[in-house]
Amino acid sequence: MKPKSLIPTITRKELTEIIRDGRLRALGVIVLILAFTALAFGVQQTQRAQGERDAARESSVKQWEGQGKKNPHVAAHYGTHVFAPTSAATAIDPGVSPYLGRSVRVEAHRRNLAAHSAAEDSAALQRLGDFSVATVLLLLIPLLIIALGYGLWSRERERGTLRQLLSTNVRRQDLFWGKALALGTIIGSLLAPAAVIIIGALWSLGGGDGDTLIRLGLLALSYSIYYGIFAGLTLYASATSASSRTALAALVGVWGLFCLITPRAASEIASAAQPLPSQAELGRQIKESLENGLDGKTPSEDAIEALLKKLKADKGIADTGMLVDDTFLTGFELQAESRYEDGIFNHHVNRLNDQIQAQEYAVSWAGFLSPFIAMRALSAGLCGTDYAHHRHFTDYAEGWRQQLVDGLNQTFAEKAGAKGWDYTAGKELWQSGPPFAYRAPGASFAIQHHLIDLTALFAWLLLAIVLALRSAQKVKVV
């Protein structure tokens, strides 16, 4: 007859012991208070940032449409600003948002990098924006798991109850799953209210669309894997350590290695392996390329002339000579010059973006050395605040800028006629430009850019489960 499973009984027993420990209850309450405080802070920051962006966007539109009569190319120099939308999930994990700009100045003859970051504009105390729900979830909850579970095996051994349990033919496997379920249940009961409040807060911020709910679901699943890793390692340390004190010291050391030391070391190594140019160096490189081409040998005049010939050939006016109006040709010259400059700026900015992305990928591979690194990157990705989402926005903004400037130059070429540079357009032209209709990518975009991090998390989970199970089978009673 197959012996009856004692897993439910063992789970209840472990839960009772954990709940009776007043210190652990107090620790859980402190962590929850920190999580709710971080959420309130994140919601307040997100709402304020959204309000500021809405006001700035409205002001920018009014300035663009109310600039009065101007030559279209002069208006392109006047320029405007576009703004990245604020995601409700930013309240959970701001990612790179506080450090990279959320607005782009759009103007003729140059591609501008994003600017006006929160870290740049805020006072010193406000730069503590790193305090977020993600900070609590990534750093403090693993410590709570360690505090709750470091003695699950070792205390039984120190009290002598482990020997008594095993002498009654209780299976080690049942003991393991009972302890694991108890640890998971207590953590889940602490985090479930926080999850409900977070979803409610995001819904009130307008984050209740389908994609946001998918992202939240994937985020919850990812964090569950992350906590499962620490739970498995905690059970392993408790089973293999000579005493509870040794288990606790080892686990805190592992936490420090995973969450503090390895991420910093990985960032420094990635920066050294793939150094980025300074802003001054980037500006110098762009200036040299504008003057002598990307190959350093082609003067800008020759390159622009070649582009002009292609534009004229495409329009069927390559051999019309004096029959073409000078202003019409000027408009084509402006278009050729704009396309030449666009190519130069895109080359250098895309190379910079690729270098930053290479650093990101290098750090992601370090996720196989630390589950914290993998979860940190995945968390920002699912919240839409990682570098991949930032680049997606800035690339769209650049495409829109080129479309806007080309349209203004085309209008100048077609309508200026004999007036030439004295030709002016009005509000009708400013309002007829292409709409800035940026939409953030879906959740699949985040998954696609964080496959390395996902793989690292699953690898760590598998390793933690294997270690925890093997240690339970071999746990010593003395």
Buried (B, 14 or more C-beta within 10 A) or exposed (E): EEEEEBBEEBBBBBBEBBBEBEEBBEBBEEBBEBBBEBBBBBBEBBBEBBEBBEEBBEEBBEBBBEBEEBBBBBBBEBBBBBBBEBBBBBBBBBBBBBBBBBBBBBBBBBBBBBBBBBEEEBEEEEBEBEBBBBBBBBBBBBBBBBBBBBBBBBBBBBEEEBEEBBEEEBBBEBBBBBBBBBBBBBBEEBBEEBBEBBBEBBBEBEBBEEBBBBBBEBBBEBBBBBBBBBBBBBBBBBBBBEEBEBBBBBBBEBBEBBBEEBBEBBBEBBEEEBEEBEEEEBEEBBEBBBEBBBEEEBEBEEBBBEBBEEBBEEEEBEEEEEEEBEBBBBBBBBBBBBBBBBBBBBBBBBEBBEBBBBBBBBBBBBBBBBBBBBBBBBBBBBBBBBBBBBBBBBBBBBEBBBEBBBBBBBBBBEBBEEEEEEBBBEEEBBEEBEEBEBEBBBBEBBBEBBEBBBBBBEBBBEBBBEBBBEBBEEBEEE
